[in-house]
């Protein structure tokens, strides 16, 4: 697979590409002559070895640079170069860096409302999340919340539906969660506690040694492509699906509010367009790369296992308990949760018709080896 480059992304005929084309037109010489020359630093939460996630930040920076005729340069830094991967929101908020590329739900501990920018258990799929953010007022809702943290945010990538993770033992019933030490953070971790599990929040680069040493019993990360890179199949046998806590996982570009407000309107438009390019590039790249990775993982010994309906029902009930507890005491969370629930109900009503039946039939053909 050829690496993502600014040209490969900017030349694709996509909706995001149309935004780029419009922004590129704005970067004509007459405007470029009056545009300021800026250099910003963007701290990523993701190591360079995870080229699809980290690479979305690079796609974004390259697009901004090209659309401004090299006037607006954004330097992308790996975790630890300036601050740690889980400190991005704080670094953007206090002005240590102008921008960040991160998962909003990493900051669940500050306020659970942060989770809606990325994923919540039994929430939306990737298309629904995009629809909510871009057409259903989600970006505006989240930015009203981020304002309290001196942050402006825009979608910046998606993993799609994630896998349920790597386990040393089978999960056959809800009771099997009890005592299980699992790398899972944020909202998913709160639900794991309800089920009797012991959640552990561990950065991506530290998961493998923790599994290898037996410090944890299970771990979730993203999906086949990234999981294969990290080598989890060598230290845990069972590969479960779906990741019910992440039916999709949207990343965000965070910007320091003062720095954002000081940008020329043209640059703000370019940044929004570039973030859409990165948002689409990451999702489409995963869709191309995951099929080959899942084949290789199974070929190397990974045992695929679906969570049973009983297990999923128990997780859903626990999730609703947590939702109830949080909404009872957090008005900001309740406001965004109620909006998300409306999108979820309407979209699953629609998706189960033509979308679901068409996909299901095509999958049956695939199983019959007719595709």
N, C-alpha and C positions, 0 to 999 in steps of 0.2 A: 504494500500500500504506500503510495507516494505521500510524503509529509504534507500537512496543511501549509499552504503558503498564501500570502495575501492575494496573489493573482488567481490561484485556483478557486478561492472563495469569492473574490470580487467579480469574477466573470461568470458565475453561475446565475441562471435565470430564475431567481427566487424573489419572493416578496421583499425579503431583507435586501437582496441585491438591488431592487428598484430604489430602496431607500438610499443605498450607497450611491447609485447613479445620480440621484437627485442631489445628494450632498457633494458629489464630485463636481457637478455643474456649478455649485456654489463656490467651489475652490478655484474658480477661473482667475486669471491673472489680475483683473481689476480688484477683486476682493483680496486676493493673496497679498497684494501690495500693501493693504492697510491692516492685514491680520498680524497679530503679535507673534513673536517667536517664543515658544514656551517649552520647558522641559519639566515633566512630572515624573514622580516615582510611583510605581504600582507594586504593592506587596501582595504576592500570591499566597494562598493557604496551601498550595499543592506543589510537591516536588517535581523537578524537571523530568524525572524518570517516568512519571505518569503523563505521558506526552499529550493525551487527549484532553485531560482536565487542565493541566498547566498550559497546554497549547492554545486553549481558547483565549487566555489572556494575551498571548503573543499575537494571535489573529486580530484581536481587538486593537492592540497597540499599532500593528502594521497598517490596519485599515485607517486609523486616525492619522497616522503619519502620511499615508499616500493621499488621503482626501484633503489634507492641508498643504500639500506640496512641500512636505518636510518642515513645516513651520511649527507643528505641535508634536513633540516627541515624548512618548511615554515609555519609560524604562521599566521592564518587568523583572522583579526580584523573587527568587525562590525563598521558601521558609528559612528563617535564620539569617538571611542576608541583612535584613534590617530588624525585623521582629519575628517572633515565632508564628507558625501557621494559624494558631488559635487566638492570636492577638491582633489580627488584622482590623477588626472593627474599632478597637481602642486606638490603634495607630492612625486610622483615618479620622476618627472623631476628634482626637487631640491635635491633629495637624502634623504628626510625625511624618506621615506620607500624605500625598494628595489623593491617592486612590488605592483601592484594594480589590482583589478578586477572591471571593470566598463563598462559603455556604452560610446563609443567614442563620440557619438553625444551630450553628456552632455556639451561638450566643444566647441560647435558651436559658442559661442561668441568670442572665440579666433580666429577661422578661420572656415568658413562653411565646409571646406574640411574634418574636423573631422567627419562629419555626415556619410560619406561613409563607415566608419568602423562599423556602426550600421545599419542604415536604412535611406533611402530618400523617399519622397513621390512618389508613383507610380513607385517604383523601382523594385527590384528583390524579388522573393520568397526565402524561406530558402534553398532549394536545389540549386537554381541558385547562391545565395550568397556564399554558400560553394564551388560550382564549380568555381566561379570567384576567390575566395580567394586562394584555394588550387591548382587549375589547370590553372587558367587564368591570373596569375600575380598580383592578388589583394593584397596579403600579401606584395609583393615587392613594389607595388605602395604606399601602405599605410605606409610602413616603411620608404620609401624615404621621405614621408611627415613628419612622426613622428620624424625623425632624427633632425629636426629643434627644437624640444622640448626635446631633450635628452631622447627620449623614443624608446624602441623596443616593438612591439606588435604582439600578435598572437590571433586568434579566441578562444573564451572561453565560448561558449554557445549561444543558440538561443531560442527565444520564439515561433518561427513560426509566421504565420499571426496573427496580433493582432485584437482585437475587437475595434469598433469605440467609445466605451465609454458609460458613464452613463449620461442621460439628464433628466432634470426636465420637459421638454416639448418636443413635437415632432418636428423633422426637416423634413418638407415636401417640402421645396423649398429653393433655394440658399439664398433668402432674410432672411431666418430664422437664418442665421449665424450672422446677423447684431446685434451688441450690446451684443452678447452672451459672457459671461465671462467663459472661459473654461481652466481647467488645461491641458495645452499642451505646450511643450517647443520646442526649436530648430527650425528645418526646418518647421515642422508642424505648429508651432506658427506663423512663418513668412507668411505662406499661409493663416492662419486664419485671420491675419490682412488684407490681400488683400480682403478677403471676408467680412470684416467689423466686425469681431469678436475681442475679447479682450483676448489674450492668457495670461495665468498665469503659471509661472514655480514654482511648489510646490513639495517638496520631498514627496515620497510615503507615509510616516507616517503621513503627515499633510493634506492629501487630504480629508479624511473622515470628520474631524471637519469643514473644509472649505465648503464642500457640505452641511453638517448638518446645519450650521449657515446661509447658503445662501450667503456666501462671493463669491462663484462661482456658476454658473448655470449648469455646466457640467464638467466631468473629464474623462480622459482616463488613463489607467494604462497598463495592459498587456492583460489578457484574463480570462476566467472563473475561473480557479483554484486560481490564486492570487486575483482576484476581489472578489471572495467569501470569502476568508480569511479576506480581508479588510472591508467587509460588506457594500459595496456600494449600494446593492439592498435595504437597509433599508432607504436610504436617497435620492435616485433618481430612478424613475420608469422605464424609457425607456433605453433599452440596445441595442445600435446600432452596426451595422457591415456593411462592413469591416472597419478596421482601415487603410484607404487609405494612410496614412502617414507612415505606418509600415507594409508592406506586409510580413515582417520578421523583427526581431530585433536581430542582432548579438552582443554579448558582447565580450570584449577583456581582455586579461591579458596584462598589461603594465609592462615593466621592465625598471629600470634606465639603460641607455645605458652603462655607465662606469661599473656598476656592472655586466651587461650582458656580456660585452666584456671580463671581467676578469674571467668568468666561464670557467672551462675546457670544451673542445669540447664535451666530453661525457655528462656532465651535461646539456649543451645546447641542445643536442639531446633528452635527457630525458625530459627536460622542454617542448620542442615542442611536444613530444609524449603525455605527460600528459595533455597538453592543448587540444589536439585532443580528448582525453578521456572525458574531461569535456565538450567540445563542443557537443559531441554526447549525453552524459548522460543527459544534460539539455533538449535538444530537445525531446528525446525519453520519458523522464519523463513527460513533458507537454502533449505529445500525449496520454499517458496513463491516466493522471489525468483530463484533460479538459472535456472529455465527461460526466463523472459523475457529475462534477461541474455545467455544463450548465443545466443538468436535474434538479439539486437541486435548482438552481437559478430561473428557470422558475416555478418550483413547489412552490417557496416561494413568487411569485408575480412579478418577473421581466418580462417586456414586450419586446420581441424581435422585432426589427424593422430594415429592411435593408435600407441603404441610397438609395434614388431613383437614376435612371440614370441621371436625370437632375442635382441633387445635386452633383453627382460624376463628371459629365462633367464640372460643374463650378469650382470644386476643381482642376481638372486636368488642366484647362485653367489657373487658378491662379498659380498653381505650375510651369507651363512652363514660365509664366511671371517672377517668382522669379528666376528660373534657368537662364533665359536670362540675368537678371540684374546682377547676381553674376558672370556668365562666362565672361561678358563683362569687368569686372574689376579684376578678380582673376584667374591668369593663372594656379595656382596649382589646384584650384577647377576644372577648365575646363579640365585639363589633366585627372583627375580621372573620371569626369563626362562622358567624351567622351568614355573612356574605359568601364564604366558601361553601357552606352547606347548600345554599340555594343553587349555586353553580353545579355542585355535585349531583343534586337531585335531578335537575333539568337535563344535564348532559348524559347521565346514565339512562334516563328515560329514552333519550334520542339514540345513543350509541348502541343500545340493545336491538335496534331495528336493523336497518340496512347494513350498518358498519359491522356489527357483531355477526349477523347471519352470513354476510359475505366472507368475512375472515374465517369463520368456523368452517364453511364449506371448502374454502381454499386449503385450509389446514388438513382437512380430511383427505383431499386430493394429494397433498404432500405426503401424508402417512401411507397412502396407497402407492407412493412412488410414481405418481402421474405428472408431477411437476419437475 
